[in-house]
């Protein structure tokens, strides 16, 4: 199966929230435009193996935003020296947390082992293009492109009464930015969870 959706949306009075190191600033961009496409594909290769993939392409920009934060360069200085009082016209710039593209590829594999046992495997990779976490687009608040791998291997009963699974998430131990702040002239980031491996047991009664 293959599904494709193409979209174009305009937001009026889009609310934004930023932190400038001393205070949270709630503001409204006059308008923002987003357009792109979403693609989803699923392939049942045979009774045991299936593949699935998703991809999204996105172009998201502020159409009009006269009260945004001053843009910062890689050294922490102003991109536009004329920016005063901490506010700048961000019209035409990219929205924060909007990668230009991202996608996933997943594999499911189920294989009967005996008349009552089944192996269940799952593997996936997620990839994201780079994006700004901070509205000022500072290098210290920019998330580079990255990929994350997950893996799950389980043995369970064919009637789904019980299951034991070994689960690994973010197996490449990719450290990514959840939040980014500028406090007293210094940049700080809060990182997401690194590699985790766990053993799960399930019993239905």
Phi and psi in degrees as a GROMACS rama.xvg file:
@    title "Ramachandran Plot"
@    xaxis  label "Phi"
@    yaxis  label "Psi"
@TYPE xy
-138.98  124.817  UNK-2
-123.515  134.169  UNK-3
-131.463  129.207  UNK-4
-125.249  132.515  UNK-5
-115.778  134.906  UNK-6
-138.684  155.934  UNK-7
-149.159  119.806  UNK-8
-133.957  147.877  UNK-9
-124.007  129.946  UNK-10
-107.351  127.808  UNK-11
-100.036  140.92  UNK-12
54.4999  46.8837  UNK-13
-67.3841  121.593  UNK-14
-79.2847  134.325  UNK-15
-123.229  152.768  UNK-16
-135.169  124.118  UNK-17
-135.342  163.632  UNK-18
-125.464  122.361  UNK-19
-99.6621  13.0595  UNK-20
104.281  -22.2373  UNK-21
-128.88  -18.9479  UNK-22
-157.87  154.36  UNK-23
-87.2717  132.636  UNK-24
-112.109  115.88  UNK-25
-100.106  123.619  UNK-26
-141.01  171.712  UNK-27
-125.293  119.921  UNK-28
-74.5149  137.879  UNK-29
-57.5697  -41.5831  UNK-30
-164.356  155.893  UNK-31
-142.012  144.262  UNK-32
-115.725  134.209  UNK-33
-130.202  136.834  UNK-34
-148.65  152.768  UNK-35
169.698  -158.686  UNK-36
-148.311  150.884  UNK-37
-126.365  132.293  UNK-38
-125.845  133.068  UNK-39
-132.541  127.7  UNK-40
-130.164  139.506  UNK-41
-134.822  133.97  UNK-42
-134.344  115.382  UNK-43
-87.5882  96.0578  UNK-44
-64.798  -47.3775  UNK-45
-155.374  -166.493  UNK-46
-64.9158  -22.2275  UNK-47
-106.383  -26.5811  UNK-48
-120.363  132.735  UNK-49
-138.392  148.003  UNK-50
-123.049  145.308  UNK-51
-144.509  150.153  UNK-52
-150.527  145.435  UNK-53
-133.563  150.408  UNK-54
-149.724  141.027  UNK-55
-129.136  137.284  UNK-56
-115.039  132.207  UNK-57
-141.816  134.518  UNK-58
-124.741  105.074  UNK-59
-124.93  117.6  UNK-60
-137.667  152.618  UNK-61
-73.96  124.772  UNK-62
-78.7264  -46.2921  UNK-63
-142.127  122.917  UNK-64
-155.805  92.9383  UNK-65
-88.6826  -9.71354  UNK-66
-116.773  34.1525  UNK-67
-82.8417  172.394  UNK-68
-72.7584  153.411  UNK-69
-64.2104  135.246  UNK-70
-73.8837  140.135  UNK-71
-115.552  146.005  UNK-72
-90.6157  -174.177  UNK-73
-63.8957  -21.9083  UNK-74
-94.5739  2.73973  UNK-75
87.2838  3.20537  UNK-76
-89.5833  172.466  UNK-77
-73.4194  135.655  UNK-78
-68.0716  -41.4702  UNK-79
-116.716  106.195  UNK-80
-56.0247  -20.9364  UNK-81
-77.0176  -4.67291  UNK-82
-70.661  121.557  UNK-83
-125.094  154.585  UNK-84
60.1147  20.9808  UNK-85
79.2664  7.49079  UNK-86
-125.668  145.391  UNK-87
-145.966  155.987  UNK-88
-79.5949  108.926  UNK-89
-97.7526  15.1091  UNK-90
-56.5953  129.302  UNK-91
90.1479  -5.15228  UNK-92
-92.6462  161.151  UNK-93
-72.3074  139.402  UNK-94
-66.8061  149.145  UNK-95
-71.4204  152.652  UNK-96
60.7786  37.3697  UNK-97
-131.547  83.6438  UNK-98
-63.1565  148.063  UNK-99
-65.8593  -29.9507  UNK-100
-155.483  153.615  UNK-101
-153.243  154.951  UNK-102
-161.894  163.349  UNK-103
-132.381  151.726  UNK-104
-135.16  125.929  UNK-105
-128.987  147.885  UNK-106
-128.06  128.657  UNK-107
-114.765  133.255  UNK-108
-139.745  116.732  UNK-109
-118.046  129.498  UNK-110
-138.715  118.022  UNK-111
-63.0379  134.025  UNK-112
-100.12  -40.3225  UNK-113
-139.029  -169.639  UNK-114
-70.4146  -12.51  UNK-115
-130.358  -7.73534  UNK-116
-116.032  149.869  UNK-117
-139.615  139.958  UNK-118
-93.1012  136.799  UNK-119
-129.908  118.09  UNK-120
-119.844  146.568  UNK-121
-146.611  133.726  UNK-122
-139.572  143.291  UNK-123
-150.68  154.184  UNK-124
-132.103  135.884  UNK-125
-117.702  133.766  UNK-126
-128.322  139.472  UNK-127
-130.095  139.473  UNK-128
-72.2968  166.779  UNK-129
-67.9377  156.794  UNK-130
-156.724  160.483  UNK-131
-84.9424  133.794  UNK-132
-94.7135  -37.022  UNK-133
-95.4985  144.405  UNK-134
-65.1485  -27.7658  UNK-135
-78.1459  0.477615  UNK-136
58.8838  27.3663  UNK-137
-64.4293  145.458  UNK-138
-58.051  -36.4022  UNK-139
-69.8618  -14.4152  UNK-140
-115.036  25.5309  UNK-141
-108.761  128.277  UNK-142
-90.6172  118.891  UNK-143
-67.8866  163.139  UNK-144
-59.3073  143.367  UNK-145
-152.68  164.659  UNK-146
-132.396  145.898  UNK-147
-130.253  134.507  UNK-148
-107.106  139.857  UNK-149
-127.483  150.37  UNK-150
-146.352  139.393  UNK-151
-139.518  128.197  UNK-152
-128.517  125.827  UNK-153
-137.477  152.637  UNK-154
-125.325  130.449  UNK-155
-150.963  174.319  UNK-156
-78.2881  148.87  UNK-157
-64.2008  -25.3386  UNK-158
-87.794  7.4825  UNK-159
62.6878  24.6505  UNK-160
-75.5428  -34.533  UNK-161
-145.93  161.462  UNK-162
-160.664  142.247  UNK-163
-123.19  129.177  UNK-164
-135.507  141.707  UNK-165
-102.498  123.477  UNK-166
-122.817  127.618  UNK-167
-121.561  128.688  UNK-168
-120.423  140.97  UNK-169
51.3025  54.2437  UNK-170
-64.4916  -23.2128  UNK-171
-80.1941  -0.0242156  UNK-172
54.2668  44.4803  UNK-173
-78.3498  121.217  UNK-174
-94.4778  119.489  UNK-175
-122.607  158.654  UNK-176
-86.4128  123.339  UNK-177
-88.6367  -45.3988  UNK-178
-140.619  152.224  UNK-179
-138.219  137.982  UNK-180
-135.095  154.981  UNK-181
-117.301  114.476  UNK-182
-127.31  120.758  UNK-183
52.6425  39.4135  UNK-184
82.4938  -1.5694  UNK-185
-114.155  146.064  UNK-186
-96.1004  137.044  UNK-187
-131.491  149.141  UNK-188
-132.629  147.408  UNK-189
-105.775  121.226  UNK-190
-93.5555  154.444  UNK-191
-77.6865  -179.817  UNK-192
-71.8222  139.201  UNK-193
-84.0876  -153.133  UNK-194
-64.7475  135.251  UNK-195
-134.088  139.727  UNK-196
-130.406  129.28  UNK-197
-140.295  157.292  UNK-198
-111.449  125.183  UNK-199
-117.624  141.027  UNK-200
-127.116  137.492  UNK-201
-131.157  134.851  UNK-202
-136.907  122.671  UNK-203
-101.813  130.325  UNK-204
